[in-house]
Amino acid sequence: MPQSDHSIVWLEHAGQRLGLLPTLGGGVAAWQVDTPRGRFDLWRPWDGARPDRYTLASFPLVPWSNRISGGGFEHDGHFHAIQPNRVGEPYPIHGDGWLQTWSCEQPAPDTLVMRLRSCRFDGNPYEYAAEQRFTLRPDGMDQSLCVTHLGEASLPYGLGQHPYFPRDDDTRLQAPVKGVWLCGKDPLPTEHSTAFPPGWDLRDTGGHGPFIDNAYTGWTGEARIAWPSRGLQLGMRVPQVADGGRADGFCLIYRPAQGDSFCFEPITHPIDAFHAPDRAGLKVLRQGEQLALDVQWRIAVSP
């Protein structure tokens, strides 16, 4: 990788190599696995040069996921203003944890932990402590993101992860879902539908296809990304959703028409849930209360 002002903290264990970027939004630079066919990037690797978080392998979404419209949101009779936080993006997006510097430590040979204490960053109303934990296992990785509300007044919270997956010509994605939020030219949701547009059904779709930047509903909390030509599969499981068996989770896919990667994001709430009548998926936290998102990644390698 080219020289960068941001140092990568590497963890090598169980035939895997994980690189974290605590000074670059608590993001991930690379996650790689050694296979009989060589070393393979499970997430699209950072180029090591650009500080744009959208070029990372993954980054955390805290204390909310995706976009908030209306310049902010109202809670308990008080309007909380939130400013746009990315050039070219008219809405504040993905919270503020991805824009701050985290600390990092290694409490065990197989684990790295990053922590952040945020106090009204960039004028946002949120005061919180966040922790990310990455544990490499013989069959994959356990990843967790937890937030604790520190402010005196309660606030609604949401979480997510933003991994980028490399895509070959034969890359496949399978994620059981029931519906999707559609939108117009503005990426904010306008209509919920259980009839998927052509190429949008995540129950079995390719890494390539029509452009999608939409949230899905009725997710079971499980997904699988396969690279047949590389003899590799990566399973994803969110126990907070999958263990309940209710198929009531949320996920998001960003699949550009061109490029070498796409995103499949586990999230706790749909886009702009702050302005939805039921505020689906958001959790109101009082001081000291927590919200967590765990992701179990499991690797399957063919000879």
N, C-alpha and C positions, 0 to 999 in steps of 0.2 A: 504494500500500500504506500502511496506517496506520503511525504512528511505532512504532519498536521500539528496544530497547537493543542490538540486534545489527545491525551494519552489513553491507550486502551489497556484495561486491566484484564489479563487473560487467565482463564481457568481451563486446565486440561485434565480430563478424567474420563474413564470408561470409554476410551476410544473416541472421545468428542473434544471439541475445542470451542470454548465460548469466550467472546470478547465483549466487555462492557465499557461504556463511555459515561462515567459519572458526571464529568464536566459538560457533557453535551446532552442535557435533558434527561439523564438517567437512561439513555438509549443503549441499544445493542449494536455493536459493529459487525459481528459475525457469529454464526452458530454452525459448526461443521462436524461431520461424522466421517470416520475412516471406514471404508467398505472394501470388499475384495476388488472392486474396480477403481479404487483410489479414494481420495478425500473429496467429499461433496458438501456444498453449501445447502443447508436445509432452509435457511432464509437468505434472501439476496444480500450479499455483503456490501458494506459501506466502502466507498472508493478511497477513504482515508484522507480526503482533501477538503471536500465541501462541508461546511458546518450546518447546512440545511438538514433539519431532522428528517425531511422526506426522502433523503438519500441514505438513511440508516437501514439496518436490517430490521429493526423494530424499535418502538418507543412506547412508553406508558401514557394512558389517557386518564388524567385525574386533575380536578375533581368532577369532570364531566366528560362525555364522549361526543365527538362531532360538533355540530353547529347549534348556536342559540340565536334566534332571531329577536327583533324588537329592541335591540340595544341592551338587553338584559332580561330580567324576570322579576315577577312579584312573588313574595312569600310572606305570609302572616301580615298582610296589609302594607308591606314596605317594598318599594321597587329597588332592586339591586342592579345598578348599571354595570355592564361589562363591555369593554372596548374590543374592537377587532384586533387580532394578535398575529396576523400573518399577511405579508404584502400580497396584494391582489385578491385577498379573501375578504368579502364584505361583512362576514359574520365572525364573531369569536368562535374558535374551533379547538376541540380536543383538550380543553382545560388549560392549566398553566404549569403543571409539573414538567412537561416536556420542554419548557423554556428556561428551566432553572438548573442550578448545579446541585448534584447529589453527593453524599459521602459514600464510601465503599469500604467494605471489610470482608475478610474471608474467615468465617467462624469454624469451618470444617474443610477437609481436603476436597470435598465434592460440592461445596456451596459458596456462592458469593451473595452478599446482601448490600443493597443500596438504600439509603435513607434520605429523606427530605423533610425539612420543617419550613412551611410556607406561611407567610403572614401578609395577607392582602396584597399579593403580588400584582403590580401594575394597576392598582386600584380595585382589584377584584374583592368581593366580600368575604372570600374564604380564608380561614385560618385553620391549618390542618397539619398533621404529621403523616407522612406516607412511607411505606416500606415495600421494597421489591426483594424477593428471594428467588434465587435460581439454584436448583440442586440437580446435578447431573447423575443419572442412574444408568445401569448397564443397558437398559432398553429405551432411554430417552431422557427427558427432563421434566421436573416439576417446577412450575413457575407460579408465583403468587404476587398479587398486588393488594395491599391493604391500606386503607385511609382511616385516620382517627380525627374526628372533628374537635377542634380546640376552642372555637369561638363561643361566646356566651349565649348568643341567639342561635336557634336551630336553623339549618339550611338543607336543601335537597342536594344529594350527591349522586354521582354515577361514575362508573369505571369502564375501562376497556384496554385492549392491547392492539397494537398496530403493526403486525408482522407482514413483511413483504416476502412472497414466495417466488423463487425462480420458475420460469415457465419454458418448457420445451414444446415442440410441436404436438407431443402426445400427452401433455400434462392433463390430469383429470382432477376434478373436485367433486366430492359427494358430501352433502350436508342436508339432512332431512329438515325441511321447512314447510310451513303451511301457507304463508302469505308474504306479500312485499308491499312496502310503501313506495308508490310511484310519485314522480315529480315532473315539473316542466323544465324550462331552461334554467330556472332557479333551482338549485339542488335541494331546497327545502321540500319536505313531503306534502303532497296535496290530496292523495287518495290511497286508501288501502285496498288491495285486491288479492283474491286467492286464485286468480287466473294469471299465470305468469306469461309475460311477453315471450316470443320465440327466443330461445337461447338463454333464458333467465332462470330456469328451473334448477336450483342448486342440488336437487336430489341426485342429479347426475349431469354434470356439465364440464366443458373443457376449460382449460386455462385461457384459451382464446375464444373470442366471440364478440357480440355487440357490446358497446360501452355500457358499464353499470357502475353507479355510485349510489347505492341504495341500501336501506336497512330492511331486513327480513324478520318476520315474526313466526311464532310457532316452531322455533328451533328446538331440537331435542337436546342440545348441548354437546353433540358429537359431530365430528367431521373427519374426512380423510382426503389427503392430497397425495396423488400418485404420480411418479415419474417412471413409467414402464421401461423406457429405453435405458434408464439408469439402474433398473432393478431396485427401486426404493419407494417406500411409502411412509407417510407421516400421519399418524392419527392424532386428533385433538379431542380432548374431553374436558368439559367444565362441570365438575361434580355438583356445584350449587344448582345447576339446571338438570343435569342427567340423572342425579340420584333421586330426584323427586318423581321422575317418570311422567311429568305433566306436559312436556313438549310446549313450554310457554316461554322459552328463551328468545333472545334477540341476537342477531349477528348482522354483519355488514360486509359487502363485497365491493371492492374498488377494482374494476377490471378495465383498464384502458384498451383502446383498439390496437395500439402499438406498444412496443417495449418488451423488455425481457423479464417482467415480473408483474404480479398482481397481489392484492391484499385480500385476506379473509380475516375479519376482525371479530373476536368475541367481545360483546358489549353488554352492559347491564340495562340499557334503555335505548329506544330508537332516537333518530335524529330529531332535535328540537322538542324533546319530550317536555321541556319546561313550559311550553305553550299548548300542550295537548290537554284536553279536558280532564283526563284521568291521570296525567303525568306518569304514564306507564313506565315501570322499571326504575324510576327515581326513588331513592330512599332518604327520607328526612332524618338527619342525625342531630341529636342533642349533644351537648358538650361531653366528650369522653366516649361517645358511641362510635362504632366502627362499621365499615363496609369492606368486604373482601371479594376478590375475583381470583379464583385458582384455575390454572390450566395445566392439564396433564398431557404431555407430548410423548408419543410412543413411536419408535422407529422400527420399521420392518425392512430387512435387507435380503434380497435374493442373491444367490451366488453369481 
